[in-house]
Amino acid sequence: MPEIDISTEAANAAAALQRAGCRGRDAIAALTSSSRILQILIHATGMLGSPFMPLDPGLPDSAITDLLRQANIQYLVGDRAMSGCIAISERDLFKDARDPVARTSRDLDDIALLVATSGSTGRPRAVMLRSGALRAAATASQARCPLGRGDTWLVCLPLFHIGGYSILSRCALAGADAVVHEGFDPDRVLAALASERITHLSLVPAMLVLLLDRAAAPPPTWLRHVLVGGAALDTDLAARATMSGWPIQPTYGMSEMASQVATLAPLSRSTAQTWRMGMVGQPLPGIEIALSSDGRLKVRGPMLMAGYANPAWRAGDGLTDGWFVTNDVAHIGPDGSLLVQGRIDDVIVSGGKKILPGLVEEALAACPGLTAVSIVGRNDPVWGEIVTAVFCGAISEAALLDWAQAHVAPSIRPRAAVRVPALPALASGKPDRLALRRLAARADRPDAWFDAQ
């Protein structure tokens, strides 16, 4: 598609939506692989005052249908018809507007965005975010990664996930520019860093690895902020990036909080030496954190979701006394700093002992010949679960287990391993936990390791 003016095309798209019957504040979903079309629709739905729901086109039809039903969506932009929705084709968006657009402004309490959770362990849920929550999140982000006119944020995360969408909100509030790529191409990202004076960048760890592998030199000095989140960042990767001159900032967030919850300042060579996996610093301004009775992190603040979507658009679903209780096990330090230790539903119970996968992954990071690893539990009739390493690298499964026997504490040592060409991931970059468990089920049980847990 040739370069086009977003404001003109957004007005045309808003007119097309109105011709299809959409009126102000009617929710509109989009099912497209085009980041450009999503950008246009973000502006168009803003003109109409309509809640917008960008959907991952890689989801199966059953999951898409479920998400549309959760929020009672009636209008769907895309070239894939879904039962129960009025279809609007992508080509219709680019017809010249014959009538002026009847604009409806959003109030801060109006739902502006419906975004799906990653569904890394099961059914994706649609999160309802108010206009005021998006503004509060963009404002709070300034405390850890200042952004203003003259700055440019490169977007290579999907716009149908909160990590990508939130960048556009931040740039709009700060008057900064956003450069949006269609998907992630490491060579194109490196070229853009050098030629387009990119100051801000958001990545998941797997993207950072590919950039480091291809980069022939340190990044340009004008790159000041590189947020790395969406999945656990291990200490070796953080140290490698920092030593290579990348201003990385470990960050933690979620759809339910309109993205960021806590983000560290850029690591330096000295701070990287004491940084541990899961350390993300103090919460952003306005965010409160606490722990539930079972050690799960609780969060609240002005950027908190209105609730999970439901056909009646009732607020409060998924909230408890104004808090959102996450599935993440965490530790809060005396100074209020946050250490995220892993998901409670990822905790492995083997022989009656609870094992956090992140601790095992951190211990294995130093293993020679290992490039990436995820730890999951494999069901076992004797032990309950077996600590299983699903990994990539040149090292063999037997050699990995030999190394673990010599270097990893018996209480958390993996007892089975399976090597794969690439770790399964969702479109957001988060590990696909269901796929990892299926892979772990293929691992042979090495009885020799079951000596003494």
C-alpha positions in Angstrom: 0.0 0.0 0.0 1.5 3.4 -0.9 2.1 6.0 1.9 -1.1 7.8 2.8 -2.2 10.5 5.1 -3.6 8.9 8.2 -6.0 11.7 9.0 -7.6 11.7 5.5 -7.8 7.9 5.4 -9.2 7.8 8.9 -12.0 10.2 7.9 -12.8 8.0 4.9 -12.8 4.9 7.2 -15.1 6.6 9.7 -17.5 7.5 6.9 -17.4 3.9 5.6 -18.2 2.6 9.1 -21.1 5.0 9.4 -22.4 3.9 6.0 -22.4 0.4 7.3 -24.8 1.5 10.1 -22.3 2.1 12.9 -23.2 5.0 15.1 -21.2 6.7 17.9 -20.1 4.4 20.7 -21.0 1.2 18.7 -18.1 -1.2 19.3 -16.0 -2.0 16.2 -13.6 -5.0 15.9 -10.9 -5.5 13.3 -9.4 -8.7 12.0 -6.4 -7.8 9.8 -2.7 -8.5 9.5 -2.1 -4.9 8.3 -0.6 -2.6 11.0 -1.4 0.4 8.7 -5.1 -0.5 8.6 -5.1 -0.8 12.4 -3.5 2.6 12.7 -6.2 4.1 10.5 -9.0 2.4 12.4 -7.6 3.6 15.8 -8.0 7.2 14.5 -11.3 6.5 12.8 -12.9 4.9 15.9 -11.6 7.8 17.9 -13.5 10.2 15.6 -16.7 8.2 16.1 -16.2 7.7 19.9 -16.5 4.0 19.3 -14.7 1.3 21.4 -12.2 -0.5 19.2 -11.2 -4.1 19.4 -8.2 -5.2 17.3 -7.9 -9.0 17.0 -5.0 -11.3 16.3 -5.7 -12.8 12.8 -3.6 -15.8 13.8 -6.2 -17.0 16.4 -8.4 -19.9 15.4 -12.0 -18.9 14.4 -13.3 -20.4 17.6 -11.2 -18.1 19.8 -12.1 -15.0 17.6 -15.8 -15.9 17.8 -15.5 -16.2 21.6 -13.9 -12.8 21.9 -16.5 -11.2 19.7 -19.3 -12.7 21.8 -17.6 -11.7 25.1 -18.0 -8.0 24.2 -21.2 -8.4 22.0 -19.4 -6.9 19.0 -21.7 -6.2 16.0 -19.3 -4.7 13.4 -16.2 -6.4 12.1 -13.7 -4.9 9.7 -11.8 -7.5 7.7 -12.1 -9.9 4.8 -12.9 -12.9 7.0 -16.6 -13.2 7.8 -17.6 -14.2 11.3 -21.1 -15.3 12.4 -23.1 -12.7 14.2 -21.2 -9.6 12.9 -21.9 -7.1 10.2 -18.8 -7.4 7.9 -17.0 -4.4 6.5 -14.3 -5.2 4.0 -10.9 -3.5 4.2 -11.2 -2.1 0.7 -14.4 -0.2 1.7 -12.4 1.8 4.2 -10.5 3.5 1.4 -13.4 4.8 -0.6 -13.7 8.6 -0.6 -16.1 9.9 2.0 -19.3 11.2 0.3 -20.8 12.7 3.5 -19.1 14.4 6.4 -18.4 12.3 9.4 -20.7 12.7 12.4 -18.1 12.9 15.2 -18.7 11.9 18.7 -16.1 12.6 21.4 -15.1 10.2 24.1 -15.4 10.9 27.7 -12.6 9.7 30.1 -15.1 7.1 31.5 -16.0 5.7 28.1 -14.6 2.4 26.9 -12.0 3.2 24.2 -10.2 -0.2 23.7 -11.0 -3.8 24.0 -7.9 -5.9 23.9 -7.4 -9.6 24.2 -5.2 -11.1 26.8 -2.4 -13.4 25.5 -4.2 -16.6 26.4 -0.8 -18.2 27.1 -2.4 -20.8 29.4 -5.9 -21.0 28.1 -8.9 -19.0 26.9 -8.1 -15.3 25.8 -10.2 -12.8 27.7 -11.3 -9.4 26.3 -10.2 -6.5 28.6 -12.2 -3.3 28.7 -10.0 -0.2 29.0 -11.5 3.3 29.5 -10.2 6.4 27.7 -9.0 7.7 31.0 -7.1 4.5 31.8 -5.1 4.8 28.5 -4.3 8.4 29.3 -3.2 7.6 32.8 -1.0 4.7 31.6 0.7 6.9 29.0 1.2 9.7 31.6 2.7 7.3 34.1 5.1 5.8 31.5 6.9 9.2 31.3 8.4 8.6 34.8 10.7 5.8 33.5 11.0 6.5 29.8 10.5 10.3 29.1 9.1 11.0 25.7 8.4 14.3 23.9 8.4 16.2 20.7 11.3 15.2 18.5 11.4 11.7 19.8 10.5 8.6 17.7 9.3 5.3 19.0 9.7 2.3 16.7 6.7 -0.1 16.9 7.5 -3.7 15.9 5.1 -5.3 18.4 1.6 -6.2 17.2 -1.0 -3.5 17.5 -3.6 -6.0 18.5 -1.7 -6.5 21.8 -1.5 -3.9 24.5 2.3 -3.7 24.2 2.1 -2.3 20.7 -1.1 -0.3 21.0 0.1 1.5 24.2 3.1 2.9 22.3 0.7 4.8 20.0 -1.1 6.2 23.1 2.2 7.4 24.6 3.3 9.1 21.4 -0.1 10.8 20.9 -0.1 12.2 24.4 3.6 13.3 24.2 3.5 14.7 20.7 6.2 12.2 19.6 6.4 10.3 16.4 5.7 6.6 16.0 7.3 4.5 13.2 5.2 1.3 12.7 6.7 -1.8 11.1 4.6 -4.6 9.6 5.9 -7.4 11.9 9.4 -7.8 13.3 12.3 -7.9 10.9 15.6 -7.6 12.8 17.5 -6.3 9.8 14.9 -3.7 9.1 14.8 -2.6 12.7 18.6 -2.2 12.8 18.5 -0.1 9.6 15.7 2.1 11.1 17.7 2.6 14.3 20.5 4.0 12.2 18.6 6.0 9.6 15.5 7.3 11.4 16.9 8.5 14.7 14.8 6.1 16.7 14.9 7.1 20.4 12.6 4.5 21.9 12.1 0.8 21.2 10.0 -2.0 22.7 11.0 -5.7 22.4 10.4 -9.1 23.8 13.6 -11.1 24.8 13.5 -13.2 21.6 13.6 -10.1 19.5 16.5 -8.7 21.5 18.5 -11.9 20.9 18.0 -11.6 17.1 19.1 -8.0 17.1 22.2 -8.7 19.1 23.1 -11.6 16.8 22.9 -9.4 13.7 24.2 -6.1 15.0 27.7 -5.3 13.8 28.1 -2.3 16.1 26.6 -0.8 19.2 23.3 1.0 18.7 23.4 4.7 17.8 23.7 7.1 20.7 20.3 8.6 20.2 18.6 5.3 21.1 17.9 6.1 24.8 15.2 3.6 25.9 14.8 -0.1 25.0 11.9 -1.7 27.0 12.2 -5.4 27.2 9.2 -7.3 28.5 6.4 -9.8 27.7 8.5 -12.7 28.8 11.3 -13.4 31.3 14.6 -11.7 30.5 17.5 -13.8 31.8 20.6 -12.3 33.4 23.0 -13.4 30.7 21.0 -11.8 27.9 20.6 -8.6 30.0 24.4 -8.5 30.6 25.2 -9.2 26.9 22.9 -6.4 25.8 24.2 -4.0 28.3 27.8 -4.7 27.5 27.0 -4.2 23.8 25.7 -0.7 24.6 22.0 -1.3 24.4 20.0 0.9 27.0 17.7 -1.9 28.0 15.0 -1.5 30.6 13.4 -4.6 32.1 9.7 -4.0 32.3 6.6 -5.7 33.6 3.0 -5.1 32.5 -0.3 -6.6 31.5 -3.4 -5.8 29.4 -5.5 -5.4 32.6 -3.3 -2.3 33.5 -3.1 -0.8 30.0 0.5 -2.1 29.7 3.2 -1.0 32.1 3.2 -1.7 35.9 6.9 -1.3 36.7 9.9 -0.5 34.6 13.6 0.0 35.6 15.8 2.8 34.4 18.2 1.7 31.7 20.7 -0.8 33.0 24.4 0.2 33.1 27.4 -2.0 33.1 27.6 -1.7 36.9 23.9 -2.2 37.6 23.6 -5.1 35.2 26.1 -7.0 37.4 23.7 -7.0 40.4 20.4 -7.2 38.4 18.5 -10.5 38.8 15.8 -11.9 36.5 12.4 -10.6 37.4 13.6 -7.3 38.9 11.5 -4.5 37.5 11.9 -1.7 40.1 9.2 0.3 41.8 5.7 0.7 40.3 5.0 3.6 38.0 3.4 6.7 39.7 -0.2 6.1 40.7 0.1 2.3 40.8 -0.4 0.5 44.0 0.9 -3.1 44.5 0.3 -5.7 47.2 0.4 -9.4 47.7 -2.5 -11.8 48.2 -2.6 -14.4 50.9 -1.0 -17.0 48.5 1.7 -14.6 47.3 0.1 -13.4 44.1 0.7 -9.8 43.0 -2.3 -7.4 43.3 -2.4 -4.1 41.4 -4.7 -1.1 41.1 -4.5 2.5 39.9 -6.2 4.9 37.5 -5.0 2.8 34.5 -6.8 -0.4 35.8 -9.3 -2.0 33.4 -13.0 -1.5 33.8 -13.2 -5.3 33.9 -13.3 -8.2 31.6 -15.8 -7.8 28.7 -19.3 -9.2 28.9 -22.3 -8.8 26.7 -23.9 -6.2 29.0 -20.6 -4.2 29.3 -20.9 -4.4 33.1 -17.9 -3.0 34.9 -16.1 -5.0 37.6 -15.8 -8.5 36.2 -12.3 -9.8 37.2 -11.8 -7.3 40.0 -11.8 -7.8 43.7 -12.5 -4.8 45.9 -11.0 -2.5 43.3 -7.8 -4.7 42.9 -6.8 -7.0 40.0 -5.2 -10.1 41.5 -2.7 -11.4 38.9 -1.5 -14.9 38.5 2.1 -13.8 39.0 4.0 -14.8 42.1 6.0 -11.8 43.3 8.1 -10.3 46.1 7.9 -6.7 47.2 11.1 -5.3 48.7 11.3 -2.9 51.7 11.6 0.0 49.2 8.5 -1.0 47.3 10.5 -2.5 44.4 9.0 -5.5 42.6 10.5 -8.9 41.8 8.3 -11.0 39.6 9.1 -14.7 40.1 6.8 -16.4 37.7 3.1 -17.4 37.2 1.4 -19.3 39.9 -0.1 -21.7 37.4 3.4 -22.4 36.1 4.7 -23.4 39.6 5.8 -27.1 39.4 5.0 -29.4 42.3 7.4 -32.3 42.2 7.7 -34.7 45.1 5.7 -32.2 47.2 8.1 -29.4 46.6 7.1 -26.1 44.8 9.6 -25.1 42.1 9.5 -21.7 40.3 10.4 -22.2 36.6 12.2 -18.9 36.5 14.8 -20.0 39.1 15.6 -23.1 37.0 15.8 -21.1 33.8 18.2 -18.7 35.4 20.4 -21.5 36.7 20.5 -23.1 33.3 21.4 -19.9 31.5 25.1 -20.5 32.0 25.0 -23.9 30.3 27.3 -24.0 27.2 25.6 -24.7 24.0 22.2 -23.6 25.3 20.6 -20.7 23.4 17.1 -20.6 24.9 15.2 -22.6 27.5 11.7 -22.8 29.1 11.0 -24.9 32.2 7.6 -26.6 32.5 6.1 -29.4 34.5 5.4 -32.8 33.0 2.7 -34.9 34.7 4.1 -38.0 36.4 2.2 -40.6 38.4 5.0 -40.9 41.0 6.4 -37.4 41.4 3.3 -35.4 40.5 5.3 -33.4 38.0 8.8 -33.7 36.6 10.9 -30.5 36.0 11.4 -30.6 32.3 13.6 -28.4 30.1 12.3 -27.5 26.6 15.3 -25.9 25.0 17.2 -24.8 21.8 20.9 -25.1 21.2 23.7 -27.3 20.0 23.9 -29.2 23.3 22.2 -32.6 23.4 19.4 -33.6 25.8 21.7 -36.0 27.7 24.5 -33.4 27.9 22.2 -30.8 29.2 21.0 -33.1 32.0 24.6 -34.0 32.8 25.5 -30.3 33.1 22.5 -29.7 35.3 23.5 -32.6 37.6 26.8 -31.0 38.1 25.8 -27.3 38.3 22.1 -27.0 39.4 20.9 -27.6 43.0 19.1 -31.0 43.3 15.9 -29.3 44.6 15.3 -27.5 41.3 17.3 -29.6 38.8 15.5 -30.6 35.6 15.0 -34.4 35.3 13.9 -34.5 31.7 14.7 -32.5 28.6 13.5 -32.1 25.0 15.4 -30.2 22.3 13.3 -28.2 19.7 14.3 -25.9 16.8 12.5 -22.9 18.4 10.5 -22.3 21.5 6.8 -21.9 20.8 5.6 -18.3 21.3 2.4 -16.4 20.9 2.1 -13.4 18.6 2.8 -11.1 21.6 6.2 -12.8 22.1 5.1 -14.5 25.3 5.9 -18.2 25.7 3.1 -20.5 24.6 2.7 -22.4 27.8 0.2 -24.9 26.4 2.5 -25.8 23.5 5.5 -26.0 25.9 3.6 -28.5 28.0 2.7 -30.6 25.0 6.4 -30.7 24.0 7.4 -31.6 27.6 5.1 -34.6 27.4 7.4 -36.0 24.7 10.5 -36.0 26.8 11.7 -39.4 28.0 11.9 -39.9 31.7 15.5 -40.5 32.6 15.1 -42.8 35.7 18.7 -42.4 36.6 18.2 -38.9 37.7 15.5 -39.8 40.2 18.0 -40.5 43.0 17.1 -38.1 45.7 15.1 -35.0 45.4 
